[in-house]
């Protein structure tokens, strides 16, 4: 777990409903309704603001993923000292 957030926390940060987050988590393939671009954009922005970097799939190497923005976090902490 990167953040100590549940669906309600992410929904609040993104300005959407918890049901929207649940639907996005349960989206599986082209047969399911695709989350619209505006919704994906605000959820991605909320995660970015919280320090999460979303990673695209690299075909044949690795699947999509997420990680904390460590370098920026470390740099910010060292500037505060």
Rosetta blueprint (number, residue, H / E / L):
1 X L
2 X L
3 X L
4 X L
5 X L
6 X L
7 X H
8 X H
9 X H
10 X H
11 X H
12 X H
13 X H
14 X H
15 X L
16 X L
17 X L
18 X H
19 X H
20 X H
21 X H
22 X H
23 X H
24 X H
25 X H
26 X H
27 X L
28 X L
29 X L
30 X L
31 X L
32 X L
33 X L
34 X L
35 X L
36 X L
37 X H
38 X H
39 X H
40 X H
41 X H
42 X H
43 X H
44 X H
45 X H
46 X H
47 X H
48 X H
49 X H
50 X L
51 X L
52 X E
53 X E
54 X E
55 X E
56 X L
57 X L
58 X E
59 X L
60 X L
61 X L
62 X E
63 X L
64 X L
65 X E
66 X E
67 X E
68 X E
69 X L
70 X H
71 X H
72 X H
73 X H
74 X H
75 X H
76 X H
77 X H
78 X H
79 X H
80 X H
81 X L
